[in-house]
Amino acid sequence: MTLTELKYIVAVARERHFGKAAEACYVSQPTLSVAVKKLEEELDVKLFERSANEVSVTPLGEEIVRQAQAVLEQAANIKELAKRGKNPLDGPLTLGVIYTIGPYLLPDLVRQMIAQTPQMPLILQENFTVKLLEMLRTGEIDCAILAEPFPDAGLAIAPLYDEPFLAAVPPHHPLAAQEQVTTEELKRETMLLLGSGHCFRDHVLEVCPEFARFSSNAEGIRKSFEGSSLETIKHMVAAGMGVTLVPRLSVPKEAMAVKPRRKRDEDAYIKYLPFAGDPPTRRVVLAWRRSFTRYEAIAALRNAIYACELPGVHRLS
């Protein structure tokens, strides 16, 4: 039994597909299949049920895969301990970021990391919250920047900032003449939503729960549209297809600048409106495995995040 074989069975259990598991492990499918079969023969158990369309894990296989994950994490800890003994800031740090944070935080964060800890480059992974939590658990990434709430996975959590939402409306929309907007006013509008899987979609539905009913029936297409990214949704807003909510860091600096509106560029931007009273917000946190031993690396990453401009958010210590 080898660590490589354990890595392969964890990948097959996660992907439920030998080909995809082989791609994730950067090996050929025959290589992975032979190794899995060898391990099954050595243990004299059947780990996976194979069919033409999918692979399922046997009940005993589930227990063995869980133990394999624990073994792989402990093996990774040995490497981390060795690194820490030399220099915890020496070597790459693998960071996961959700889709609605990455494009707006990473440009500044990468610059700060290059300036402060050039010997610790970031290996970046954008994905959905659920996928990043799984990657944290299996040791594929070291830490992740997420938005609460998310399932408690026994992770160490450091709050970073509370980020308010703004309403984004087309420039000629009646609401665009206002300086603020209320939740009640948005309830009467066509709300554009991100696709399922994005936690920011759930945040929008918390603010305007009435739109949840439009996500599961055909009639709702008149009121709710789904886009593949926040930037795609913003383009749809600019085209006059509806309104949406956006996190503060996604708003361009020029859109928040105080300047007179010129007639010839009225169609060139979206009007971003703050909420009257206490705005809806999301809490952004840094999460990592409690067993991760490069504490100084986590501290350096937090310092780099706090060194970013982060306009309009409430920083947390």
ChimeraX attribute file (.defattr): number of C-alpha atoms within 10 A of each C-alpha:
attribute: neighborCount
match mode: 1-to-1
recipient: residues
	/A:1	11
	/A:2	8
	/A:3	11
	/A:4	14
	/A:5	19
	/A:6	20
	/A:7	20
	/A:8	25
	/A:9	28
	/A:10	22
	/A:11	23
	/A:12	25
	/A:13	21
	/A:14	16
	/A:15	17
	/A:16	18
	/A:17	16
	/A:18	23
	/A:19	17
	/A:20	15
	/A:21	24
	/A:22	20
	/A:23	13
	/A:24	13
	/A:25	16
	/A:26	10
	/A:27	13
	/A:28	13
	/A:29	16
	/A:30	12
	/A:31	11
	/A:32	25
	/A:33	19
	/A:34	12
	/A:35	19
	/A:36	23
	/A:37	18
	/A:38	14
	/A:39	20
	/A:40	17
	/A:41	11
	/A:42	10
	/A:43	11
	/A:44	10
	/A:45	13
	/A:46	16
	/A:47	23
	/A:48	21
	/A:49	11
	/A:50	13
	/A:51	8
	/A:52	5
	/A:53	7
	/A:54	11
	/A:55	16
	/A:56	18
	/A:57	20
	/A:58	15
	/A:59	11
	/A:60	12
	/A:61	19
	/A:62	16
	/A:63	12
	/A:64	17
	/A:65	22
	/A:66	13
	/A:67	14
	/A:68	20
	/A:69	19
	/A:70	15
	/A:71	15
	/A:72	17
	/A:73	18
	/A:74	15
	/A:75	12
	/A:76	15
	/A:77	17
	/A:78	12
	/A:79	12
	/A:80	17
	/A:81	15
	/A:82	13
	/A:83	16
	/A:84	17
	/A:85	10
	/A:86	10
	/A:87	13
	/A:88	20
	/A:89	21
	/A:90	15
	/A:91	15
	/A:92	15
	/A:93	20
	/A:94	18
	/A:95	22
	/A:96	29
	/A:97	23
	/A:98	22
	/A:99	19
	/A:100	25
	/A:101	19
	/A:102	19
	/A:103	16
	/A:104	17
	/A:105	18
	/A:106	15
	/A:107	11
	/A:108	16
	/A:109	22
	/A:110	19
	/A:111	13
	/A:112	19
	/A:113	21
	/A:114	14
	/A:115	11
	/A:116	15
	/A:117	17
	/A:118	16
	/A:119	13
	/A:120	19
	/A:121	16
	/A:122	19
	/A:123	12
	/A:124	16
	/A:125	17
	/A:126	18
	/A:127	18
	/A:128	17
	/A:129	24
	/A:130	14
	/A:131	14
	/A:132	23
	/A:133	26
	/A:134	14
	/A:135	18
	/A:136	21
	/A:137	20
	/A:138	21
	/A:139	21
	/A:140	16
	/A:141	21
	/A:142	22
	/A:143	27
	/A:144	25
	/A:145	24
	/A:146	28
	/A:147	25
	/A:148	15
	/A:149	14
	/A:150	11
	/A:151	10
	/A:152	8
	/A:153	12
	/A:154	11
	/A:155	18
	/A:156	14
	/A:157	16
	/A:158	17
	/A:159	18
	/A:160	21
	/A:161	21
	/A:162	19
	/A:163	22
	/A:164	21
	/A:165	27
	/A:166	24
	/A:167	23
	/A:168	24
	/A:169	28
	/A:170	26
	/A:171	21
	/A:172	14
	/A:173	14
	/A:174	9
	/A:175	20
	/A:176	18
	/A:177	11
	/A:178	11
	/A:179	12
	/A:180	15
	/A:181	19
	/A:182	14
	/A:183	14
	/A:184	10
	/A:185	9
	/A:186	17
	/A:187	14
	/A:188	10
	/A:189	15
	/A:190	19
	/A:191	24
	/A:192	25
	/A:193	27
	/A:194	22
	/A:195	17
	/A:196	14
	/A:197	13
	/A:198	20
	/A:199	22
	/A:200	24
	/A:201	19
	/A:202	18
	/A:203	19
	/A:204	22
	/A:205	17
	/A:206	13
	/A:207	18
	/A:208	16
	/A:209	12
	/A:210	11
	/A:211	20
	/A:212	16
	/A:213	12
	/A:214	16
	/A:215	17
	/A:216	9
	/A:217	8
	/A:218	9
	/A:219	11
	/A:220	15
	/A:221	14
	/A:222	10
	/A:223	16
	/A:224	22
	/A:225	19
	/A:226	16
	/A:227	16
	/A:228	12
	/A:229	14
	/A:230	25
	/A:231	14
	/A:232	13
	/A:233	24
	/A:234	25
	/A:235	15
	/A:236	19
	/A:237	23
	/A:238	21
	/A:239	14
	/A:240	15
	/A:241	19
	/A:242	22
	/A:243	25
	/A:244	25
	/A:245	29
	/A:246	21
	/A:247	22
	/A:248	21
	/A:249	21
	/A:250	18
	/A:251	19
	/A:252	13
	/A:253	9
	/A:254	9
	/A:255	12
	/A:256	11
	/A:257	8
	/A:258	7
	/A:259	8
	/A:260	6
	/A:261	8
	/A:262	8
	/A:263	7
	/A:264	7
	/A:265	9
	/A:266	13
	/A:267	14
	/A:268	10
	/A:269	17
	/A:270	25
	/A:271	25
	/A:272	26
	/A:273	21
	/A:274	20
	/A:275	17
	/A:276	11
	/A:277	9
	/A:278	8
	/A:279	16
	/A:280	19
	/A:281	19
	/A:282	19
	/A:283	18
	/A:284	20
	/A:285	19
	/A:286	23
	/A:287	24
	/A:288	23
	/A:289	21
	/A:290	11
	/A:291	14
	/A:292	20
	/A:293	18
	/A:294	19
	/A:295	15
	/A:296	13
	/A:297	22
	/A:298	21
	/A:299	13
	/A:300	16
	/A:301	24
	/A:302	18
	/A:303	15
	/A:304	20
	/A:305	21
	/A:306	17
	/A:307	14
	/A:308	17
	/A:309	12
	/A:310	17
	/A:311	12
	/A:312	14
	/A:313	19
	/A:314	13
	/A:315	15
	/A:316	13
	/A:317	8
